């Protein structure tokens, strides 16, 4: 039985697509004749929901290689339920191949998604994404458009393998690179690791940003139950794709839109789930942006409240030490994890199934209690992320304490400052670099404007000199992001960023910095008078872009604590956009 809120039924004449196809006029004659030109008979669209499929497949997107065929499974489901599928290619945003960073283009895909849906004769949409930025971008666009939408996550790739060792995306890349720099891995072994770490289509199978964001999509109620953790190569994934197609047709008749699903409580659920998953630090930026598009005011404080209450119970790398997403799925997946944290969830939230979250996860079982722990036996007693504030980050910054060496959770050390990535990269390889493991490495001019696009540079490499001494972690601070597959004592998203004159711009070599994760503070131990003097001498770096999309990005991008959305895309920027004119 559906929830009372979604039993309302639309009639065929109320379908959005009927504006294009139903009128007896010359313009609609053109729409119908051109649809017939593609080989469709009137019976195939008349009185039927037209369903958009936003497909982020591309030849430069390894995570979505299966979408070329998976879209056919979605179409099968739509046709079975009596809808007409319309595949619309959208920007793809491969985390690995796109440069300088996908974050520069997240909002472009969000605009792409919103405008594709607004301008075409479609009644509902299946959103096909998975790689890091594709999930938030598609949801941002679909939420602003607000027609019935369901999210189809790409699913994690198979676990990696090298010489009998299980490899995890990103995390083991970093780990073995340090071993190679220390002279412990041969060129042949390195090539074998390259071949063994990513063995199938699908997203990173560690708890990186991809698995974090698809879990968040499920927790908000925008995917089918359990959909977010099905491995991409598993036949369950094909069946889920077909079910997305069948369900979206019903959602159109029910008029079940993102705004109905995405309540404040739904986003609080997403934050609790993210904490329990050992989520990527990127979750904060994307979730804030998503919530504000849905008209919900979610900010850093909401994450802070949850991080004090919800422990990390998913034993998946990099917060965990052994398991990967495949193991997580077979242990019961997200429904099982949500079952373990029920007291922290609003179980009455409506989801794309038309049922509540509580109904969706009823009866979910944990099949491996080491992979999905109980709240009484967590892998980390607090949530995955902590928000720190102080004179170095007045608007906040983020650390993932569950993935860093405990000795750095309270630390004071001297700053070693780099103004750009190339000079940092060169310095860390200098065998005579004046650095100890107590130093705090700082990279600045790497935020939303300074990067540009806030690249994933925040896991600064440990200087080679220290790596050879056996050092594998030290405190690193930047206004950049880091990959969700990264680990270590990395403090990220320092706001405001240095490029626009935030306090990070004022740090000098040798300044002492104190952080205390338990107290949630981070401070530059320099007097206010000295900082004022430095502020007066500071000069704005040169502009990154003189024209084009980059120029627009620079003009309109918001800071990390506000979700890095464009100001003009936020819901409260102006009146809602009406339906397109058809004359």
RODO-2510 file (C-alpha; in nm, 4 decimals, decimal comma):
residues 583
     n   res          X          Y          Z
     1     x     0,0000     0,0000     0,0000
     2     x     0,1237     0,3473    -0,0873
     3     x     0,1401     0,6327     0,1600
     4     x    -0,1682     0,8588     0,1682
     5     x     0,0364     1,1512     0,0409
     6     x     0,0973     0,9823    -0,2934
     7     x    -0,2329     0,8217    -0,3807
     8     x    -0,3401     1,1234    -0,5878
     9     x    -0,3732     1,0197    -0,9495
    10     x    -0,3136     1,2343    -1,2512
    11     x    -0,5307     1,1937    -1,5561
    12     x    -0,3786     1,1711    -1,9075
    13     x    -0,4905     1,5227    -2,0002
    14     x    -0,2912     1,6538    -1,6993
    15     x     0,0381     1,5074    -1,8203
    16     x     0,3038     1,7690    -1,8850
    17     x     0,3857     1,6111    -2,2228
    18     x     0,0226     1,6605    -2,3327
    19     x     0,1065     2,0338    -2,3774
    20     x     0,3272     1,9262    -2,6684
    21     x     0,1177     1,6455    -2,8158
    22     x    -0,2526     1,6946    -2,7394
    23     x    -0,3633     2,0326    -2,8890
    24     x    -0,5264     2,0364    -3,2319
    25     x    -0,3059     2,3108    -3,3764
    26     x    -0,0239     2,3516    -3,6249
    27     x     0,2540     2,3562    -3,3615
    28     x     0,1439     2,0249    -3,2121
    29     x     0,1057     1,8847    -3,5634
    30     x     0,4818     1,9528    -3,5941
    31     x     0,5581     1,7748    -3,2624
    32     x     0,3497     1,4706    -3,3584
    33     x     0,4791     1,4433    -3,7159
    34     x     0,8411     1,4644    -3,6002
    35     x     0,7785     1,1977    -3,3395
    36     x     0,6274     0,9803    -3,6128
    37     x     0,9394     1,0570    -3,8189
    38     x     1,1334     0,8599    -3,5553
    39     x     0,9050     0,5621    -3,6108
    40     x     0,6671     0,6087    -3,3165
    41     x     0,2940     0,5535    -3,3677
    42     x     0,0501     0,7871    -3,1876
    43     x    -0,0569     0,4914    -2,9708
    44     x     0,2975     0,4900    -2,8234
    45     x     0,2726     0,8400    -2,6720
    46     x    -0,0979     0,9229    -2,6549
    47     x    -0,2200     0,9297    -2,2912
    48     x     0,1131     0,7827    -2,1774
    49     x     0,3823     0,9380    -1,9551
    50     x     0,6942     1,0354    -2,1509
    51     x     0,9928     0,9472    -1,9323
    52     x     1,3288     1,1171    -1,9731
    53     x     1,6378     0,9082    -1,9056
    54     x     1,9304     1,1385    -1,8274
    55     x     2,2253     0,9186    -1,9152
    56     x     2,5754     1,0272    -1,8123
    57     x     2,7465     0,7616    -2,0239
    58     x     3,0542     0,8621    -2,2213
    59     x     3,3627     0,7002    -2,3712
    60     x     3,5675     0,8984    -2,1185
    61     x     3,3768     0,7716    -1,8130
    62     x     3,5065     0,4339    -1,6857
    63     x     3,2592     0,4316    -1,3942
    64     x     2,9587     0,4438    -1,6293
    65     x     3,0719     0,2111    -1,9114
    66     x     2,7762    -0,0183    -1,8426
    67     x     2,5247     0,2651    -1,8885
    68     x     2,5453     0,2204    -2,2651
    69     x     2,3572    -0,1070    -2,2241
    70     x     2,1941    -0,0438    -1,8847
    71     x     1,9818     0,2289    -2,0389
    72     x     1,8083    -0,0477    -2,2384
    73     x     1,7109    -0,2156    -1,9113
    74     x     1,5589     0,1117    -1,7907
    75     x     1,3697     0,1481    -2,1201
    76     x     1,2353    -0,2073    -2,0827
    77     x     1,0925    -0,1178    -1,7429
    78     x     0,9347     0,2069    -1,8710
    79     x     0,7710     0,0275    -2,1655
    80     x     0,6381    -0,2512    -1,9422
    81     x     0,4707     0,0053    -1,7199
    82     x     0,3103     0,1827    -2,0146
    83     x     0,5439     0,4819    -2,0526
    84     x     0,7493     0,6083    -2,3482
    85     x     1,1260     0,6312    -2,2760
    86     x     1,3242     0,9282    -2,4110
    87     x     1,7006     0,9006    -2,3578
    88     x     1,8719     1,2388    -2,3212
    89     x     2,2533     1,2334    -2,2951
    90     x     2,3931     1,4604    -2,0235
    91     x     2,7406     1,5804    -1,9308
    92     x     2,9421     1,2885    -1,7903
    93     x     3,2121     1,4218    -1,5495
    94     x     3,4617     1,1385    -1,5016
    95     x     3,6457     1,1931    -1,1745
    96     x     3,9618     1,0350    -1,3058
    97     x     3,9947     1,1828    -1,6561
    98     x     3,8311     1,5256    -1,6424
    99     x     4,0634     1,8201    -1,5675
   100     x     4,1329     2,0447    -1,3876
   101     x     3,8620     1,9027    -1,1611
   102     x     3,5058     1,7749    -1,1895
   103     x     3,3974     2,0201    -0,9210
   104     x     3,4417     2,2998    -1,1727
   105     x     3,1642     2,1357    -1,3765
   106     x     2,9208     1,9965    -1,1157
   107     x     2,6989     2,3040    -1,1482
   108     x     2,7174     2,2883    -1,5285
   109     x     2,5717     1,9365    -1,5197
   110     x     2,3099     2,0568    -1,2696
   111     x     2,2082     2,3277    -1,5187
   112     x     2,2226     2,0761    -1,8036
   113     x     1,9882     1,8390    -1,6167
   114     x     1,7405     2,1093    -1,5157
   115     x     1,7176     2,2639    -1,8615
   116     x     1,6983     1,9289    -2,0447
   117     x     1,3961     1,8413    -1,8344
   118     x     1,2332     2,1845    -1,8639
   119     x     1,2664     2,2128    -2,2393
   120     x     1,1528     1,8640    -2,3455
   121     x     0,8078     1,6970    -2,3429
   122     x     0,8754     1,4765    -2,0395
   123     x     0,6626     1,3861    -1,7370
   124     x     0,9194     1,2153    -1,5178
   125     x     1,2863     1,1212    -1,5198
   126     x     1,5281     0,8386    -1,4407
   127     x     1,8620     0,9922    -1,3434
   128     x     2,1556     0,7667    -1,4353
   129     x     2,4691     0,8648    -1,2448
   130     x     2,7161     0,7384    -0,9877
   131     x     3,0633     0,8867    -1,0332
   132     x     3,1222     1,1482    -0,7646
   133     x     2,9732     1,4729    -0,8996
   134     x     2,7103     1,3134    -1,1211
   135     x     2,4923     1,2196    -0,8226
   136     x     2,4639     1,5636    -0,6623
   137     x     2,4538     1,7403    -1,0004
   138     x     2,1643     1,5322    -1,1359
   139     x     1,9747     1,5642    -0,8079
   140     x     2,0335     1,9421    -0,7963
   141     x     1,8898     1,9816    -1,1455
   142     x     1,5970     1,7422    -1,0989
   143     x     1,5061     1,9014    -0,7644
   144     x     1,4951     2,2500    -0,9143
   145     x     1,2829     2,1218    -1,2032
   146     x     1,0636     1,9229    -0,9613
   147     x     0,9039     1,6651    -1,1902
   148     x     0,8847     1,3047    -1,0592
   149     x     1,2395     1,1678    -1,0503
   150     x     1,4168     0,8492    -0,9435
   151     x     1,7913     0,8032    -0,9137
   152     x     1,9707     0,5017    -1,0624
   153     x     2,3172     0,4621    -0,9032
   154     x     2,5939     0,3115    -1,1218
   155     x     2,7097     0,0817    -0,8391
   156     x     3,0631     0,0086    -0,7184
   157     x     3,3132    -0,1874    -0,9299
   158     x     3,4422    -0,5290    -0,8263
   159     x     3,7068    -0,5416    -0,5548
   160     x     4,0659    -0,4992    -0,6759
   161     x     4,3258    -0,7734    -0,6631
   162     x     4,7052    -0,7899    -0,6705
   163     x     4,9107    -1,0923    -0,5647
   164     x     4,6244    -1,2195    -0,3545
   165     x     4,5829    -0,8846    -0,1773
   166     x     4,2480    -0,7063    -0,1999
   167     x     4,2945    -0,3582    -0,3439
   168     x     4,0665    -0,0596    -0,2870
   169     x     4,0267     0,2363    -0,5258
   170     x     4,2293     0,5422    -0,4379
   171     x     4,3185     0,4304    -0,0850
   172     x     4,5625     0,1615    -0,2031
   173     x     4,6881     0,3825    -0,4869
   174     x     4,8130     0,6283    -0,2255
   175     x     4,9390     0,3559     0,0042
   176     x     5,1448     0,1695    -0,2571
   177     x     5,2718     0,4939    -0,4148
   178     x     5,4340     0,5753    -0,0798
   179     x     5,5829     0,2235    -0,0743
   180     x     5,7153     0,2797    -0,4268
   181     x     5,8650     0,6162    -0,3243
   182     x     6,0289     0,4347    -0,0341
   183     x     6,1871     0,1986    -0,2925
   184     x     5,9866    -0,1122    -0,1906
   185     x     5,7853    -0,1733    -0,5113
   186     x     5,9284    -0,2526    -0,8567
   187     x     5,8102    -0,1052    -1,1908
   188     x     5,6645    -0,4453    -1,2870
   189     x     5,4692    -0,4668    -0,9608
   190     x     5,3480    -0,1105    -1,0086
   191     x     5,2090    -0,1958    -1,3542
   192     x     5,0347    -0,5007    -1,2080
   193     x     4,8796    -0,2823    -0,9355
   194     x     4,7546    -0,0411    -1,2051
   195     x     4,5868    -0,3325    -1,3832
   196     x     4,4574    -0,4986    -1,0665
   197     x     4,3051    -0,2065    -0,8778
   198     x     4,0161    -0,1318    -1,1171
   199     x     3,8851    -0,4555    -1,2746
   200     x     3,5324    -0,3768    -1,3918
   201     x     3,2952    -0,0942    -1,4787
   202     x     3,1467     0,0833    -1,1779
   203     x     3,2483     0,3498    -0,9288
   204     x     3,5223     0,3363    -0,6621
   205     x     3,4504     0,0406    -0,4356
   206     x     3,5962     0,2069    -0,1267
   207     x     3,3761     0,4435     0,0759
   208     x     3,4754     0,7331    -0,1475
   209     x     3,2567     1,0187    -0,2683
   210     x     3,0715     0,8009    -0,5218
   211     x     2,9469     0,5455    -0,2659
   212     x     2,8877     0,8238    -0,0135
   213     x     2,6691     1,0260    -0,2488
   214     x     2,4686     0,7303    -0,3799
   215     x     2,4077     0,6237    -0,0165
   216     x     2,2901     0,9783     0,0540
   217     x     2,0589     0,9635    -0,2490
   218     x     1,9087     0,6457    -0,1034
   219     x     1,8845     0,7877     0,2492
   220     x     1,7011     1,0967     0,1198
   221     x     1,4539     0,8589    -0,0431
   222     x     1,5480     0,9163    -0,4098
   223     x     1,6523     0,5565    -0,4972
   224     x     1,4892     0,2174    -0,4665
   225     x     1,5665     0,0425    -0,1349
   226     x     1,9129    -0,1112    -0,1380
   227     x     1,9931     0,0295    -0,4839
   228     x     2,2963     0,2331    -0,3825
   229     x     2,5313    -0,0492    -0,2914
   230     x     2,4559    -0,3139    -0,5612
   231     x     2,7851    -0,3873    -0,7431
   232     x     2,7731    -0,2599    -1,1000
   233     x     2,8545    -0,6026    -1,2453
   234     x     2,5892    -0,7882    -1,0398
   235     x     2,2713    -0,9056    -1,2181
   236     x     2,0760    -0,7468    -0,9308
   237     x     2,1830    -0,4159    -1,0826
   238     x     2,0125    -0,4922    -1,4148
   239     x     1,6907    -0,5845    -1,2366
   240     x     1,7091    -0,2652    -1,0285
   241     x     1,7491    -0,0606    -1,3496
   242     x     1,4360    -0,2145    -1,4975
   243     x     1,2470    -0,1550    -1,1721
   244     x     1,3482     0,2147    -1,1825
   245     x     1,1829     0,2295    -1,5259
   246     x     0,8638     0,0638    -1,4011
   247     x     0,8420     0,2705    -1,0853
   248     x     0,8940     0,6135    -1,2442
   249     x     0,5827     0,5653    -1,4597
   250     x     0,3772     0,5034    -1,1453
   251     x     0,5399     0,8053    -0,9761
   252     x     0,4202     1,0273    -1,2619
   253     x     0,0587     0,9136    -1,2127
   254     x     0,1025     0,9684    -0,8362
   255     x     0,2703     1,3092    -0,8942
   256     x     0,5394     1,2100    -0,6445
   257     x     0,7973     1,4873    -0,6908
   258     x     1,1412     1,5545    -0,5346
   259     x     1,0001     1,8380    -0,3210
   260     x     0,7528     1,5951    -0,1579
   261     x     1,0365     1,3520    -0,0771
   262     x     1,3150     1,5951     0,0096
   263     x     1,1987     1,7372     0,3408
   264     x     1,4254     1,8665     0,6140
   265     x     1,3855     1,5307     0,7909
   266     x     1,5040     1,3491     0,4746
   267     x     1,8271     1,5501     0,4749
   268     x     1,8768     1,4844     0,8465
   269     x     1,8459     1,1134     0,7606
   270     x     2,1090     1,1559     0,4904
   271     x     2,3504     1,3228     0,7345
   272     x     2,3036     1,0443     0,9923
   273     x     2,3615     0,7767     0,7264
   274     x     2,6689     0,9595     0,5946
   275     x     2,8192     0,9656     0,9451
   276     x     2,7501     0,5960     1,0009
   277     x     2,8993     0,5074     0,6593
   278     x     3,2350     0,6730     0,7318
   279     x     3,1539     0,9073     0,4451
   280     x     3,3658     1,1210     0,2184
   281     x     3,4344     1,4770     0,3344
   282     x     3,2802     1,5903     0,0043
   283     x     2,9390     1,4879     0,1389
   284     x     2,9154     1,8135     0,3306
   285     x     2,9482     2,0403     0,0260
   286     x     2,7071     1,8440    -0,1908
   287     x     2,4443     1,7846     0,0755
   288     x     2,4277     2,1515     0,1719
   289     x     2,3786     2,2443    -0,1946
   290     x     2,1143     1,9728    -0,2457
   291     x     1,9189     2,0675     0,0641
   292     x     1,9085     2,4347    -0,0310
   293     x     1,7784     2,3492    -0,3770
   294     x     1,4953     2,1659    -0,2025
   295     x     1,4313     2,4795     0,0051
   296     x     1,5775     2,3251     0,3238
   297     x     1,8335     2,5235     0,5213
   298     x     2,0984     2,2651     0,6059
   299     x     2,4435     2,3868     0,7132
   300     x     2,7679     2,2810     0,8832
   301     x     2,6019     2,2868     1,2272
   302     x     2,3669     2,0042     1,1250
   303     x     2,6680     1,7857     1,0449
   304     x     2,8300     1,8821     1,3713
   305     x     2,5208     1,7784     1,5729
   306     x     2,5075     1,4402     1,3940
   307     x     2,8824     1,3754     1,4258
   308     x     2,8510     1,3871     1,8059
   309     x     2,5704     1,1294     1,8080
   310     x     2,6076     0,8817     1,5211
   311     x     2,9064     0,6427     1,5273
   312     x     3,0808     0,4971     1,2203
   313     x     2,9503     0,1400     1,1851
   314     x     3,0381     0,0575     0,8212
   315     x     3,3739    -0,1194     0,8318
   316     x     3,4649    -0,0142     0,4775
   317     x     3,7928     0,1401     0,3713
   318     x     3,9296     0,4036     0,4205
   319     x     3,7601     0,4541     0,7631
   320     x     3,7503     0,0754     0,8099
   321     x     4,0525    -0,1385     0,7454
   322     x     3,9432    -0,4513     0,5647
   323     x     3,6290    -0,4418     0,3588
   324     x     3,5004    -0,2851     0,0376
   325     x     3,1577    -0,1969    -0,1048
   326     x     3,1029    -0,5443    -0,2492
   327     x     3,1366    -0,6844     0,1031
   328     x     2,9034    -0,4124     0,2302
   329     x     2,6351    -0,5127    -0,0213
   330     x     2,6547    -0,8807     0,0656
   331     x     2,6440    -0,7915     0,4358
   332     x     2,2981    -0,6403     0,3815
   333     x     2,3783    -0,3032     0,2175
   334     x     2,2316     0,0280     0,3169
   335     x     1,8920    -0,0999     0,4410
   336     x     2,0795    -0,3168     0,6947
   337     x     2,2976    -0,0230     0,8036
   338     x     1,9917     0,1996     0,8432
   339     x     1,8296    -0,0732     1,0472
   340     x     2,1231    -0,0437     1,2933
   341     x     2,0795     0,3324     1,3400
   342     x     1,6978     0,3512     1,3511
   343     x     1,6948     0,5762     1,6642
   344     x     1,8845     0,8408     1,4622
   345     x     1,6445     0,8299     1,1644
   346     x     1,3039     0,9796     1,0855
   347     x     1,1312     0,6620     0,9722
   348     x     0,8158     0,8412     0,8560
   349     x     0,9853     1,0098     0,5541
   350     x     0,8262     0,9302     0,2198
   351     x     1,0510     0,7790    -0,0533
   352     x     1,0327     0,7096    -0,4282
   353     x     0,8595     0,3775    -0,3508
   354     x     0,5563     0,5718    -0,2255
   355     x     0,6234     0,4089     0,1109
   356     x     0,8074     0,5419     0,4129
   357     x     1,1730     0,4829     0,4886
   358     x     1,0653     0,2730     0,7862
   359     x     0,8530     0,0499     0,5611
   360     x     1,1390     0,0196     0,3082
   361     x     1,3923    -0,1077     0,5635
   362     x     1,1555    -0,3257     0,7632
   363     x     1,3025    -0,6727     0,8003
   364     x     1,6491    -0,5720     0,6705
   365     x     1,9142    -0,8000     0,8203
   366     x     2,2882    -0,7773     0,8765
   367     x     2,4562    -1,0866     0,7290
   368     x     2,8108    -1,0029     0,8443
   369     x     2,8407    -0,8227     1,1752
   370     x     3,2059    -0,7338     1,1142
   371     x     3,1217    -0,5370     0,7974
   372     x     2,8110    -0,3626     0,9314
   373     x     2,8694    -0,3210     1,3025
   374     x     2,6182    -0,2481     1,5740
   375     x     2,6035     0,0927     1,7420
   376     x     2,7444    -0,0818     2,0506
   377     x     3,0503    -0,2056     1,8558
   378     x     3,1386     0,0785     1,6137
   379     x     3,4662     0,1206     1,4263
   380     x     3,4741     0,4813     1,5433
   381     x     3,2643     0,6047     1,8330
   382     x     3,1706     0,9391     1,6773
   383     x     3,0582     1,0292     1,3259
   384     x     3,2909     1,0224     1,0277
   385     x     3,3345     1,3987     0,9928
   386     x     3,4093     1,6811     1,2313
   387     x     3,3668     2,0524     1,1633
   388     x     3,6399     2,2731     1,3143
   389     x     3,6222     2,6514     1,3581
   390     x     3,8648     2,9168     1,4792
   391     x     4,0611     3,2153     1,3564
   392     x     4,2109     3,0074     1,0719
   393     x     3,8662     2,9003     0,9483
   394     x     3,5965     3,1414     1,0750
   395     x     3,3349     2,9772     0,8482
   396     x     3,4540     2,6253     0,9252
   397     x     3,6672     2,3448     0,7841
   398     x     3,6351     1,9679     0,7821
   399     x     3,8380     1,6672     0,8982
   400     x     3,7655     1,2938     0,8794
   401     x     3,8922     1,1815     1,2235
   402     x     3,7964     0,8193     1,1610
   403     x     4,0635     0,7998     0,8862
   404     x     4,3550     0,9801     1,0533
   405     x     4,6296     0,8784     1,3002
   406     x     4,4921     0,9358     1,6555
   407     x     4,8022     1,1304     1,7690
   408     x     4,7103     1,4181     1,5375
   409     x     4,3596     1,4699     1,6769
   410     x     4,5171     1,7196     1,9155
   411     x     4,8292     1,8792     1,7746
   412     x     5,0381     2,1957     1,7604
   413     x     5,3103     2,2390     1,5017
   414     x     5,4888     2,4881     1,2750
   415     x     5,3440     2,5717     0,9332
   416     x     5,5172     2,4884     0,6064
   417     x     5,3273     2,6911     0,3456
   418     x     5,2851     2,6385    -0,0303
   419     x     5,1040     2,8854    -0,2560
   420     x     5,0417     2,6417    -0,5384
   421     x     5,0505     2,2708    -0,6161
   422     x     5,3586     2,2655    -0,8455
   423     x     5,5845     2,4274    -0,5809
   424     x     5,4471     2,1879    -0,3153
   425     x     5,5038     1,8868    -0,5408
   426     x     5,8619     1,9937    -0,6113
   427     x     5,9383     2,0610    -0,2435
   428     x     5,8104     1,7273    -0,1093
   429     x     6,0586     1,5435    -0,3311
   430     x     6,3556     1,7540    -0,2032
   431     x     6,5738     1,5237     0,0126
   432     x     6,6984     1,8297     0,2081
   433     x     6,3559     1,9792     0,2835
   434     x     6,3527     2,1232     0,6364
   435     x     6,0528     1,9289     0,7675
   436     x     5,9549     1,6963     1,0537
   437     x     5,6428     1,4874     1,1050
   438     x     5,5213     1,7542     1,3511
   439     x     5,5146     2,0188     1,0774
   440     x     5,1797     2,1207     0,9362
   441     x     5,1813     2,1279     0,5541
   442     x     4,9590     2,4024     0,4079
   443     x     4,8409     2,4332     0,0498
   444     x     4,6476     2,7469    -0,0350
   445     x     4,4856     2,9063    -0,3396
   446     x     4,3116     2,5736    -0,3994
   447     x     3,9526     2,6633    -0,3054
   448     x     3,6422     2,7183    -0,5231
   449     x     3,7946     3,0242    -0,6939
   450     x     4,1614     2,9656    -0,6271
   451     x     4,1858     2,6064    -0,7584
   452     x     3,9979     2,6858    -0,9716
   453     x     3,7042     2,4636    -0,8855
   454     x     3,8324     2,3355    -0,5506
   455     x     4,0292     2,0331    -0,6786
   456     x     4,1006     1,7153    -0,4789
   457     x     4,4460     1,8218    -0,3695
   458     x     4,3874     1,8132     0,0054
   459     x     4,5678     1,4839     0,0730
   460     x     4,9105     1,6452     0,0296
   461     x     5,1861     1,3875    -0,0198
   462     x     5,4110     1,3200     0,2794
   463     x     5,7612     1,4552     0,1964
   464     x     5,9775     1,1769     0,0487
   465     x     6,2425     1,2342     0,3176
   466     x     5,9848     1,1456     0,5882
   467     x     5,8334     0,8574     0,3870
   468     x     6,1759     0,6923     0,3826
   469     x     6,1874     0,7332     0,7616
   470     x     5,8586     0,5402     0,7846
   471     x     5,6251     0,8402     0,8361
   472     x     5,2812     0,7738     0,6851
   473     x     5,0670     1,0556     0,8290
   474     x     5,0998     1,4220     0,9252
   475     x     4,8674     1,7223     0,9548
   476     x     4,7809     1,8882     0,6244
   477     x     4,5587     2,1948     0,5834
   478     x     4,4098     2,3366     0,2641
   479     x     4,1113     2,5142     0,1135
   480     x     4,0914     2,2265    -0,1373
   481     x     3,8840     1,9091    -0,1178
   482     x     4,0194     1,5557    -0,1098
   483     x     3,9069     1,2332    -0,2640
   484     x     3,6693     1,0334    -0,0482
   485     x     3,9090     0,7423    -0,0973
   486     x     4,1860     0,9429     0,0740
   487     x     4,2847     0,9201     0,4386
   488     x     4,5122     1,0865     0,6904
   489     x     4,5096     1,3977     0,9101
   490     x     4,3868     1,6273     0,6326
   491     x     4,1928     1,9430     0,7186
   492     x     3,9949     2,0598     0,4189
   493     x     3,7485     2,3175     0,2854
   494     x     3,8984     2,5992     0,4942
   495     x     3,6439     2,8832     0,4591
   496     x     3,6696     3,1541     0,3506
   497     x     3,9340     3,0401     0,0992
   498     x     4,2769     3,2065     0,0766
   499     x     4,2277     3,3287    -0,2832
   500     x     3,9637     3,5795    -0,1676
   501     x     4,1632     3,6836     0,1396
   502     x     4,0541     3,4273     0,4018
   503     x     4,2902     3,3902     0,7034
   504     x     4,4698     3,0966     0,5358
   505     x     4,6201     3,3598     0,3013
   506     x     4,7980     3,5204     0,5987
   507     x     4,9882     3,2170     0,7331
   508     x     5,3686     3,2302     0,7124
   509     x     5,6306     2,9557     0,7417
   510     x     5,7017     2,8754     1,1042
   511     x     5,3679     3,0090     1,2388
   512     x     5,2319     2,7703     1,4973
   513     x     4,8901     2,6221     1,4422
   514     x     4,6868     2,4348     1,7034
   515     x     4,4072     2,1953     1,6285
   516     x     4,1876     2,0097     1,8748
   517     x     3,9330     1,7800     1,7128
   518     x     3,7543     1,6989     2,0401
   519     x     3,7052     2,0710     2,1060
   520     x     3,6317     2,1282     1,7324
   521     x     3,8847     2,4168     1,7127
   522     x     4,1633     2,5221     1,4786
   523     x     4,3662     2,8361     1,5450
   524     x     4,6632     3,0220     1,4098
   525     x     4,8724     3,1185     1,7136
   526     x     4,9486     3,4715     1,5864
   527     x     4,8290     3,7987     1,7460
   528     x     4,5376     3,9868     1,5951
   529     x     4,7596     4,2944     1,5507
   530     x     5,0112     4,0944     1,3440
   531     x     4,7292     3,9431     1,1350
   532     x     4,5899     4,2937     1,0675
   533     x     4,9358     4,4019     0,9467
   534     x     4,9562     4,0971     0,7129
   535     x     4,5994     4,1575     0,5909
   536     x     4,6865     4,5129     0,4890
   537     x     4,9879     4,3860     0,2894
   538     x     4,7972     4,0998     0,1189
   539     x     4,7372     4,1235    -0,2546
   540     x     4,4628     3,9406    -0,4452
   541     x     4,6148     3,6787    -0,6815
   542     x     4,5575     3,7274    -1,0533
   543     x     4,2232     3,6229    -1,2016
   544     x     4,1994     3,2633    -1,3216
   545     x     3,9663     3,3279    -1,6171
   546     x     3,9137     3,6209    -1,8510
   547     x     3,6186     3,4724    -2,0432
   548     x     3,3920     3,1690    -2,0877
   549     x     3,2398     2,9267    -1,8430
   550     x     3,5326     2,9693    -1,5992
   551     x     3,4639     3,3445    -1,5824
   552     x     3,0978     3,2773    -1,5025
   553     x     3,2020     3,0199    -1,2426
   554     x     3,4310     3,2686    -1,0678
   555     x     3,1591     3,5356    -1,0597
   556     x     2,8903     3,3166    -0,9085
   557     x     3,0437     3,0279    -0,7096
   558     x     2,9649     3,0225    -0,3374
   559     x     3,2085     2,9126    -0,0659
   560     x     3,2401     2,5551     0,0606
   561     x     3,0309     2,6133     0,3741
   562     x     2,7445     2,7225     0,1469
   563     x     2,7642     2,4175    -0,0812
   564     x     2,9559     2,5707    -0,3784
   565     x     2,6355     2,6218    -0,5740
   566     x     2,6033     2,9152    -0,8126
   567     x     2,4191     3,1946    -0,6363
   568     x     2,1727     3,2289    -0,9266
   569     x     2,0789     2,8586    -0,9100
   570     x     1,9762     2,8628    -0,5437
   571     x     1,6041     2,8342    -0,4867
   572     x     1,5581     3,1672    -0,3116
   573     x     1,7495     3,3668    -0,5776
   574     x     1,4326     3,4475    -0,7709
   575     x     1,0799     3,3377    -0,8536
   576     x     1,0287     2,9791    -0,9771
   577     x     1,0652     2,9323    -1,3523
   578     x     0,7394     2,8592    -1,5323
   579     x     0,6822     2,6042    -1,8038
   580     x     0,8281     2,6884    -2,1464
   581     x     0,6074     2,8808    -2,3888
   582     x     0,4634     2,6790    -2,6756
   583     x     0,2991     2,9007    -2,9343
***
